[in-house]
């Protein structure tokens, strides 16, 4: 699997391009409807395709000759891309955090001879790989807690936040219902609820319910764990402000306006840190035991260019998935879950190693 079609030349698409081209053994073509988007891609060793990626017929015409399609598009464009991939016989990878989109991709993947692997980023994505690895070490499970945050290193506004990735995805997380497991059964909980505080490396954070970060882990562990939940990490005070905007001012019902407000008022930053924190409690050799995984990934320069931590971790997740499938380390047909990826194989992969450097 060498010939890769990448859809989307935005912030994450640029990082995916950097990684796949830098590997030296992929033939990459990047498609975007906005020719100006290619100005952010500083490599020259890939094909540029100016195409309306919102037009499924146009996307379908691109696919012959490729082995796989990687979607770095907004979540609401992914279902038509997956359908085109099914018809063309391509492997399919995306970064969606949207639960309904994933369910529809799962339906498309049924009986397919190629692989369909959505949610290949950070959360969902790597967080499920790490949590499932810890869970496998127990004889029986009690509680699985998954916490992830992409945070500015130098917050200066009242929200203690800067935009680091897709605003559409952020709003989705803050407004959509969230999956969890309670008393062994899958339930839905409200976003921006369940607030808690914890400290890591001497810094205090808050965490609260957001949508999509669990991926398919609820389905995988239902009936096997008493409690399972995912929460987004922010600096203290952020959740209260977001509840004011989403609930009290009802911007959750006017998402286009909400997006305009955020993008007009909250600066983008490349100086961020990604925090990953997983805690699993359960029985091991007859004793109630707890084991945790904690990691921080910082923004850094690669080949003389600055990249944010969320760009690095998200792109590393999907590039590692492509690479591991090429190596035969994960299934190559049907629906592939993130928890199907072996944790150690991910970290040993040339792209997964970005999580350890």
C-alpha positions as a LaTeX table, in Angstrom:
\begin{tabular}{lrrr}
\hline
Residue & $x$ (\AA) & $y$ (\AA) & $z$ (\AA) \\
\hline
Unk1 & 0.00 & 0.00 & 0.00 \\
Unk2 & 2.00 & 2.92 & $-1.33$ \\
Unk3 & $-0.28$ & 5.16 & $-3.37$ \\
Unk4 & $-2.19$ & 7.45 & $-1.03$ \\
Unk5 & $-4.88$ & 10.02 & $-1.85$ \\
Unk6 & $-5.12$ & 12.67 & 0.88 \\
Unk7 & $-8.25$ & 14.83 & 0.93 \\
Unk8 & $-7.79$ & 18.17 & 2.65 \\
Unk9 & $-4.77$ & 20.47 & 2.75 \\
Unk10 & $-5.60$ & 22.28 & 6.01 \\
Unk11 & $-3.69$ & 22.28 & 9.28 \\
Unk12 & $-3.77$ & 18.52 & 9.81 \\
Unk13 & $-3.51$ & 17.75 & 6.09 \\
Unk14 & $-0.29$ & 19.76 & 5.96 \\
Unk15 & 1.20 & 17.71 & 8.80 \\
Unk16 & 0.11 & 14.41 & 7.21 \\
Unk17 & 1.76 & 15.52 & 3.97 \\
Unk18 & 4.97 & 16.34 & 5.82 \\
Unk19 & 5.05 & 12.95 & 7.52 \\
Unk20 & 4.08 & 10.72 & 4.60 \\
Unk21 & 6.33 & 12.47 & 2.09 \\
Unk22 & 9.17 & 12.56 & 4.61 \\
Unk23 & 8.94 & 8.77 & 5.03 \\
Unk24 & 10.14 & 8.39 & 1.45 \\
Unk25 & 8.16 & 5.30 & 0.47 \\
Unk26 & 4.67 & 6.65 & $-0.22$ \\
Unk27 & 3.37 & 8.17 & $-3.45$ \\
Unk28 & 1.08 & 10.97 & $-2.25$ \\
Unk29 & $-1.51$ & 13.11 & $-4.00$ \\
Unk30 & $-3.26$ & 15.88 & $-2.05$ \\
Unk31 & $-6.66$ & 17.19 & $-3.12$ \\
Unk32 & $-8.35$ & 20.38 & $-1.94$ \\
Unk33 & $-10.90$ & 22.68 & $-3.51$ \\
Unk34 & $-8.94$ & 25.79 & $-2.47$ \\
Unk35 & $-5.72$ & 26.22 & $-4.45$ \\
Unk36 & $-4.51$ & 28.72 & $-1.83$ \\
Unk37 & $-4.47$ & 25.91 & 0.75 \\
Unk38 & $-1.43$ & 24.42 & $-0.98$ \\
Unk39 & 0.59 & 27.47 & 0.01 \\
Unk40 & 0.77 & 25.97 & 3.51 \\
Unk41 & 2.39 & 22.78 & 2.18 \\
Unk42 & 6.11 & 23.40 & 1.84 \\
Unk43 & 7.07 & 20.12 & 0.23 \\
Unk44 & 7.14 & 19.59 & $-3.52$ \\
Unk45 & 7.28 & 15.78 & $-3.70$ \\
Unk46 & 3.55 & 15.14 & $-4.04$ \\
Unk47 & 0.83 & 15.73 & $-6.64$ \\
Unk48 & $-1.49$ & 18.70 & $-6.16$ \\
Unk49 & $-5.13$ & 18.24 & $-7.20$ \\
Unk50 & $-7.51$ & 21.20 & $-7.15$ \\
Unk51 & $-10.88$ & 19.49 & $-6.88$ \\
Unk52 & $-14.21$ & 20.23 & $-5.20$ \\
Unk53 & $-13.87$ & 17.68 & $-2.39$ \\
Unk54 & $-17.50$ & 18.31 & $-1.40$ \\
Unk55 & $-18.61$ & 16.80 & $-4.71$ \\
Unk56 & $-18.75$ & 13.02 & $-4.30$ \\
Unk57 & $-18.62$ & 12.47 & $-8.08$ \\
Unk58 & $-15.41$ & 14.50 & $-8.31$ \\
Unk59 & $-13.88$ & 12.57 & $-5.41$ \\
Unk60 & $-14.86$ & 9.24 & $-7.00$ \\
Unk61 & $-13.10$ & 10.22 & $-10.24$ \\
Unk62 & $-9.84$ & 10.72 & $-8.30$ \\
Unk63 & $-9.72$ & 7.31 & $-6.67$ \\
Unk64 & $-8.71$ & 4.87 & $-9.46$ \\
Unk65 & $-4.99$ & 4.13 & $-9.24$ \\
Unk66 & $-4.71$ & 4.68 & $-5.48$ \\
Unk67 & $-4.45$ & 2.09 & $-2.72$ \\
Unk68 & $-5.97$ & 4.16 & 0.09 \\
Unk69 & $-7.76$ & 7.42 & 0.76 \\
Unk70 & $-7.00$ & 9.47 & 3.87 \\
Unk71 & $-9.62$ & 12.07 & 4.75 \\
Unk72 & $-8.51$ & 15.18 & 6.61 \\
Unk73 & $-11.85$ & 16.81 & 5.77 \\
Unk74 & $-14.50$ & 18.07 & 8.21 \\
Unk75 & $-16.52$ & 15.20 & 9.67 \\
Unk76 & $-19.67$ & 16.05 & 7.70 \\
Unk77 & $-17.92$ & 15.26 & 4.38 \\
Unk78 & $-16.62$ & 11.82 & 5.33 \\
Unk79 & $-19.60$ & 9.56 & 4.62 \\
Unk80 & $-19.63$ & 10.24 & 0.84 \\
Unk81 & $-15.85$ & 9.74 & 0.76 \\
Unk82 & $-16.21$ & 6.38 & 2.53 \\
Unk83 & $-18.92$ & 5.32 & 0.07 \\
Unk84 & $-16.68$ & 6.23 & $-2.87$ \\
Unk85 & $-13.82$ & 4.27 & $-1.30$ \\
Unk86 & $-16.07$ & 1.22 & $-0.93$ \\
Unk87 & $-17.07$ & 1.39 & $-4.59$ \\
Unk88 & $-13.46$ & 1.89 & $-5.74$ \\
Unk89 & $-12.01$ & $-0.80$ & $-3.45$ \\
Unk90 & $-9.70$ & 1.58 & $-1.55$ \\
Unk91 & $-8.72$ & 1.41 & 2.09 \\
Unk92 & $-10.27$ & 4.31 & 4.00 \\
Unk93 & $-8.94$ & 6.34 & 6.97 \\
Unk94 & $-10.36$ & 9.44 & 8.61 \\
Unk95 & $-10.06$ & 11.65 & 11.72 \\
Unk96 & $-13.73$ & 12.08 & 12.58 \\
Unk97 & $-14.84$ & 12.61 & 16.17 \\
Unk98 & $-18.50$ & 12.50 & 15.15 \\
Unk99 & $-20.33$ & 9.45 & 16.52 \\
Unk100 & $-23.03$ & 9.29 & 13.83 \\
Unk101 & $-20.46$ & 9.59 & 11.03 \\
Unk102 & $-18.57$ & 6.64 & 12.49 \\
Unk103 & $-21.74$ & 4.55 & 12.66 \\
Unk104 & $-22.43$ & 5.24 & 9.00 \\
Unk105 & $-18.85$ & 4.36 & 8.01 \\
Unk106 & $-19.23$ & 1.12 & 9.98 \\
Unk107 & $-22.33$ & 0.27 & 7.92 \\
Unk108 & $-20.49$ & 1.03 & 4.66 \\
Unk109 & $-17.63$ & $-1.24$ & 5.76 \\
Unk110 & $-19.83$ & $-4.28$ & 6.28 \\
Unk111 & $-18.65$ & $-7.03$ & 3.94 \\
Unk112 & $-16.03$ & $-4.79$ & 2.27 \\
Unk113 & $-12.83$ & $-6.26$ & 0.86 \\
Unk114 & $-10.89$ & $-3.16$ & 1.85 \\
Unk115 & $-10.42$ & $-1.70$ & 5.33 \\
Unk116 & $-12.41$ & 1.19 & 6.83 \\
Unk117 & $-10.72$ & 2.81 & 9.80 \\
Unk118 & $-12.25$ & 6.06 & 11.05 \\
Unk119 & $-11.24$ & 8.05 & 14.16 \\
Unk120 & $-7.48$ & 7.72 & 13.56 \\
Unk121 & $-6.32$ & 10.82 & 15.43 \\
Unk122 & $-5.66$ & 11.61 & 19.07 \\
Unk123 & $-9.10$ & 11.39 & 20.71 \\
Unk124 & $-10.69$ & 9.42 & 19.29 \\
Unk125 & $-7.69$ & 7.45 & 18.18 \\
Unk126 & $-4.56$ & 7.03 & 20.27 \\
Unk127 & $-6.46$ & 7.41 & 23.54 \\
Unk128 & $-8.44$ & 4.22 & 22.79 \\
Unk129 & $-5.25$ & 2.34 & 21.87 \\
Unk130 & $-3.64$ & 3.33 & 25.19 \\
Unk131 & $-6.76$ & 2.64 & 27.28 \\
Unk132 & $-7.39$ & $-0.75$ & 25.70 \\
Unk133 & $-3.77$ & $-1.76$ & 26.29 \\
Unk134 & $-4.08$ & $-1.00$ & 30.00 \\
Unk135 & $-7.46$ & $-2.75$ & 30.20 \\
Unk136 & $-6.00$ & $-5.97$ & 28.77 \\
Unk137 & $-3.63$ & $-6.23$ & 31.73 \\
Unk138 & $-6.47$ & $-6.88$ & 34.21 \\
Unk139 & $-8.35$ & $-10.05$ & 35.04 \\
Unk140 & $-11.56$ & $-7.99$ & 35.33 \\
Unk141 & $-12.28$ & $-4.29$ & 34.93 \\
Unk142 & $-13.90$ & $-1.82$ & 37.29 \\
Unk143 & $-13.29$ & 1.75 & 36.04 \\
Unk144 & $-11.64$ & 3.17 & 32.90 \\
Unk145 & $-11.09$ & 6.93 & 32.82 \\
Unk146 & $-9.73$ & 8.65 & 29.69 \\
Unk147 & $-8.64$ & 12.30 & 29.74 \\
Unk148 & $-7.19$ & 14.30 & 26.82 \\
Unk149 & $-6.55$ & 17.98 & 26.26 \\
Unk150 & $-4.88$ & 20.17 & 23.63 \\
Unk151 & $-3.96$ & 23.25 & 25.65 \\
Unk152 & $-2.11$ & 26.50 & 24.98 \\
Unk153 & 1.22 & 26.66 & 26.78 \\
Unk154 & 0.69 & 30.36 & 27.48 \\
Unk155 & $-3.04$ & 31.11 & 27.99 \\
Unk156 & $-3.89$ & 34.81 & 28.26 \\
Unk157 & $-7.68$ & 35.16 & 27.93 \\
Unk158 & $-10.54$ & 34.43 & 30.31 \\
Unk159 & $-11.27$ & 31.12 & 28.59 \\
Unk160 & $-7.66$ & 30.02 & 29.22 \\
Unk161 & $-7.77$ & 28.68 & 25.69 \\
Unk162 & $-6.56$ & 29.16 & 22.14 \\
Unk163 & $-7.83$ & 27.50 & 18.98 \\
Unk164 & $-5.53$ & 24.65 & 18.05 \\
Unk165 & $-7.60$ & 22.58 & 15.60 \\
Unk166 & $-10.98$ & 22.37 & 13.84 \\
Unk167 & $-13.54$ & 24.81 & 15.25 \\
Unk168 & $-16.35$ & 22.64 & 13.83 \\
Unk169 & $-14.96$ & 19.65 & 15.71 \\
Unk170 & $-14.60$ & 21.66 & 18.92 \\
Unk171 & $-18.23$ & 22.81 & 18.77 \\
Unk172 & $-19.31$ & 19.23 & 18.06 \\
Unk173 & $-17.53$ & 18.06 & 21.21 \\
Unk174 & $-19.12$ & 20.76 & 23.37 \\
Unk175 & $-22.68$ & 20.40 & 22.04 \\
Unk176 & $-23.36$ & 16.75 & 21.15 \\
Unk177 & $-24.39$ & 13.95 & 23.54 \\
Unk178 & $-21.53$ & 11.91 & 25.01 \\
Unk179 & $-21.23$ & 8.15 & 25.36 \\
Unk180 & $-20.22$ & 6.47 & 28.61 \\
Unk181 & $-20.67$ & 3.20 & 30.47 \\
Unk182 & $-22.38$ & 3.26 & 33.87 \\
Unk183 & $-23.12$ & 0.15 & 35.93 \\
Unk184 & $-21.91$ & $-1.95$ & 33.03 \\
Unk185 & $-24.31$ & $-0.50$ & 30.45 \\
Unk186 & $-23.82$ & 2.09 & 27.72 \\
Unk187 & $-25.54$ & 5.42 & 28.40 \\
Unk188 & $-25.55$ & 8.97 & 27.05 \\
Unk189 & $-24.49$ & 11.92 & 29.21 \\
Unk190 & $-24.53$ & 15.65 & 28.54 \\
Unk191 & $-21.51$ & 17.56 & 27.29 \\
Unk192 & $-19.99$ & 20.17 & 29.63 \\
Unk193 & $-21.14$ & 18.19 & 32.67 \\
Unk194 & $-19.30$ & 15.89 & 35.09 \\
Unk195 & $-16.65$ & 18.50 & 35.85 \\
Unk196 & $-13.69$ & 17.40 & 37.98 \\
Unk197 & $-10.21$ & 18.66 & 38.85 \\
Unk198 & $-6.89$ & 16.85 & 38.98 \\
Unk199 & $-3.19$ & 17.71 & 39.11 \\
Unk200 & $-0.38$ & 16.44 & 36.92 \\
Unk201 & 3.24 & 17.58 & 37.16 \\
Unk202 & 2.16 & 20.22 & 39.69 \\
Unk203 & $-0.38$ & 21.84 & 37.35 \\
Unk204 & $-4.10$ & 21.85 & 38.14 \\
Unk205 & $-6.53$ & 21.01 & 35.34 \\
Unk206 & $-10.26$ & 20.53 & 35.00 \\
Unk207 & $-11.96$ & 17.85 & 32.92 \\
Unk208 & $-15.56$ & 17.51 & 31.74 \\
Unk209 & $-17.72$ & 15.44 & 29.42 \\
Unk210 & $-17.31$ & 16.01 & 25.68 \\
Unk211 & $-18.57$ & 14.05 & 22.70 \\
Unk212 & $-16.72$ & 11.60 & 20.47 \\
Unk213 & $-13.47$ & 10.95 & 22.31 \\
Unk214 & $-14.28$ & 7.35 & 23.24 \\
Unk215 & $-14.47$ & 6.17 & 19.66 \\
Unk216 & $-15.86$ & 2.62 & 19.60 \\
Unk217 & $-14.49$ & 1.66 & 23.02 \\
Unk218 & $-17.96$ & 1.81 & 24.60 \\
Unk219 & $-19.13$ & $-0.94$ & 22.26 \\
Unk220 & $-15.98$ & $-2.96$ & 22.83 \\
Unk221 & $-16.09$ & $-2.83$ & 26.65 \\
Unk222 & $-19.83$ & $-2.76$ & 27.33 \\
Unk223 & $-20.62$ & $-5.50$ & 29.84 \\
Unk224 & $-16.91$ & $-5.85$ & 30.72 \\
Unk225 & $-16.39$ & $-2.68$ & 32.80 \\
Unk226 & $-18.49$ & $-1.03$ & 35.50 \\
Unk227 & $-17.64$ & 2.57 & 34.60 \\
Unk228 & $-16.06$ & 4.04 & 31.45 \\
Unk229 & $-15.90$ & 7.73 & 30.58 \\
Unk230 & $-14.01$ & 10.22 & 28.49 \\
Unk231 & $-13.44$ & 13.88 & 29.42 \\
Unk232 & $-11.66$ & 16.78 & 27.77 \\
Unk233 & $-8.95$ & 18.54 & 29.79 \\
Unk234 & $-8.78$ & 22.32 & 30.10 \\
Unk235 & $-7.38$ & 24.85 & 32.54 \\
Unk236 & $-9.71$ & 25.66 & 35.48 \\
Unk237 & $-12.63$ & 27.98 & 34.70 \\
Unk238 & $-12.98$ & 27.11 & 31.02 \\
Unk239 & $-16.02$ & 24.88 & 31.38 \\
Unk240 & $-18.10$ & 27.51 & 33.19 \\
Unk241 & $-17.53$ & 30.01 & 30.39 \\
Unk242 & $-18.40$ & 27.46 & 27.73 \\
Unk243 & $-21.62$ & 26.53 & 29.53 \\
Unk244 & $-22.52$ & 30.22 & 29.50 \\
Unk245 & $-22.00$ & 30.36 & 25.73 \\
Unk246 & $-23.48$ & 26.99 & 24.79 \\
Unk247 & $-26.39$ & 26.75 & 27.21 \\
Unk248 & $-27.26$ & 30.15 & 28.69 \\
Unk249 & $-26.71$ & 32.17 & 25.50 \\
Unk250 & $-27.90$ & 29.17 & 23.44 \\
Unk251 & $-25.08$ & 29.34 & 20.92 \\
Unk252 & $-25.23$ & 25.55 & 20.87 \\
Unk253 & $-28.43$ & 26.01 & 18.84 \\
Unk254 & $-26.73$ & 28.48 & 16.47 \\
Unk255 & $-23.50$ & 26.74 & 15.60 \\
Unk256 & $-22.57$ & 28.90 & 12.63 \\
Unk257 & $-22.76$ & 31.97 & 14.85 \\
Unk258 & $-20.87$ & 30.14 & 17.60 \\
Unk259 & $-18.09$ & 29.34 & 15.13 \\
Unk260 & $-17.91$ & 32.96 & 13.95 \\
Unk261 & $-17.66$ & 34.20 & 17.55 \\
Unk262 & $-14.88$ & 31.78 & 18.46 \\
Unk263 & $-12.82$ & 32.34 & 15.32 \\
Unk264 & $-13.19$ & 36.13 & 15.53 \\
Unk265 & $-12.21$ & 36.36 & 19.19 \\
Unk266 & $-9.94$ & 33.42 & 20.08 \\
Unk267 & $-6.47$ & 33.42 & 18.52 \\
Unk268 & $-4.90$ & 30.36 & 16.93 \\
Unk269 & $-1.61$ & 29.19 & 18.45 \\
Unk270 & 1.11 & 26.73 & 17.51 \\
Unk271 & 2.52 & 26.87 & 21.06 \\
Unk272 & 0.46 & 24.12 & 22.64 \\
Unk273 & 0.78 & 20.93 & 24.65 \\
Unk274 & $-1.25$ & 17.74 & 24.28 \\
Unk275 & $-1.99$ & 15.93 & 27.53 \\
Unk276 & $-3.03$ & 12.25 & 27.58 \\
Unk277 & $-4.05$ & 10.66 & 30.89 \\
Unk278 & $-5.63$ & 7.21 & 31.26 \\
Unk279 & $-6.42$ & 5.43 & 34.53 \\
Unk280 & $-7.72$ & 1.85 & 34.74 \\
Unk281 & $-8.85$ & 0.12 & 37.94 \\
Unk282 & $-9.73$ & $-3.54$ & 38.23 \\
Unk283 & $-8.90$ & $-6.93$ & 39.66 \\
Unk284 & $-5.49$ & $-8.45$ & 39.10 \\
Unk285 & $-4.45$ & $-11.64$ & 40.89 \\
Unk286 & $-7.24$ & $-11.19$ & 43.41 \\
Unk287 & $-6.44$ & $-7.57$ & 44.34 \\
Unk288 & $-8.06$ & $-4.28$ & 43.39 \\
Unk289 & $-5.31$ & $-2.58$ & 41.36 \\
Unk290 & $-4.90$ & 0.69 & 39.49 \\
Unk291 & $-2.58$ & 1.45 & 36.58 \\
Unk292 & $-2.18$ & 4.72 & 34.69 \\
Unk293 & $-0.65$ & 6.10 & 31.53 \\
Unk294 & 0.28 & 9.79 & 31.38 \\
Unk295 & 2.03 & 11.66 & 28.59 \\
Unk296 & 2.58 & 15.20 & 27.38 \\
Unk297 & 3.53 & 16.04 & 23.80 \\
Unk298 & 4.74 & 19.56 & 23.06 \\
Unk299 & 4.81 & 21.69 & 19.94 \\
Unk300 & 8.11 & 21.43 & 18.11 \\
Unk301 & 10.00 & 22.29 & 14.94 \\
Unk302 & 10.36 & 19.64 & 12.24 \\
Unk303 & 12.62 & 20.30 & 9.26 \\
Unk304 & 12.88 & 23.94 & 10.24 \\
Unk305 & 9.14 & 24.57 & 10.49 \\
Unk306 & 7.04 & 24.97 & 13.64 \\
Unk307 & 4.20 & 22.51 & 14.19 \\
Unk308 & 1.64 & 22.41 & 16.99 \\
Unk309 & 1.35 & 19.43 & 19.31 \\
Unk310 & $-2.20$ & 18.75 & 18.12 \\
Unk311 & $-1.01$ & 18.68 & 14.50 \\
Unk312 & 1.79 & 16.27 & 15.38 \\
Unk313 & $-0.28$ & 13.88 & 17.51 \\
Unk314 & $-3.30$ & 13.84 & 15.19 \\
Unk315 & $-1.28$ & 13.31 & 12.02 \\
Unk316 & 0.97 & 10.75 & 13.71 \\
Unk317 & $-2.12$ & 8.74 & 14.64 \\
Unk318 & $-3.49$ & 8.45 & 11.13 \\
Unk319 & $-0.07$ & 8.02 & 9.48 \\
Unk320 & 0.75 & 5.22 & 11.91 \\
Unk321 & $-2.57$ & 3.52 & 11.07 \\
Unk322 & $-1.74$ & 3.66 & 7.34 \\
Unk323 & 1.78 & 2.39 & 7.97 \\
Unk324 & 0.73 & $-0.44$ & 10.30 \\
Unk325 & $-1.82$ & $-1.64$ & 7.77 \\
Unk326 & 0.83 & $-1.54$ & 5.06 \\
Unk327 & 3.02 & $-3.72$ & 7.30 \\
Unk328 & 0.17 & $-6.18$ & 7.96 \\
Unk329 & 0.06 & $-5.38$ & 11.69 \\
Unk330 & $-3.69$ & $-4.59$ & 11.72 \\
Unk331 & $-6.68$ & $-5.97$ & 9.75 \\
Unk332 & $-6.89$ & $-4.99$ & 6.09 \\
Unk333 & $-10.59$ & $-5.48$ & 5.42 \\
Unk334 & $-13.89$ & $-4.51$ & 6.97 \\
Unk335 & $-14.35$ & $-2.10$ & 9.87 \\
Unk336 & $-11.18$ & $-1.60$ & 11.92 \\
Unk337 & $-11.42$ & $-0.19$ & 15.45 \\
Unk338 & $-8.68$ & 1.85 & 17.09 \\
Unk339 & $-8.51$ & $-0.74$ & 19.87 \\
Unk340 & $-7.48$ & $-3.29$ & 17.21 \\
Unk341 & $-4.09$ & $-1.54$ & 17.08 \\
Unk342 & $-1.41$ & $-3.06$ & 19.37 \\
Unk343 & $-0.11$ & $-0.32$ & 21.68 \\
Unk344 & 3.56 & $-1.31$ & 21.52 \\
Unk345 & 3.43 & $-1.69$ & 17.74 \\
Unk346 & 1.99 & 1.81 & 17.53 \\
Unk347 & 4.73 & 3.34 & 19.69 \\
Unk348 & 7.43 & 1.44 & 17.79 \\
Unk349 & 6.12 & 2.67 & 14.45 \\
Unk350 & 8.07 & 5.49 & 12.80 \\
Unk351 & 5.05 & 7.78 & 13.06 \\
Unk352 & 3.78 & 6.55 & 16.42 \\
Unk353 & 7.19 & 7.40 & 17.88 \\
Unk354 & 6.19 & 11.07 & 17.84 \\
Unk355 & 4.23 & 10.23 & 21.00 \\
Unk356 & 7.43 & 9.15 & 22.76 \\
Unk357 & 9.97 & 11.73 & 21.58 \\
\hline
\end{tabular}
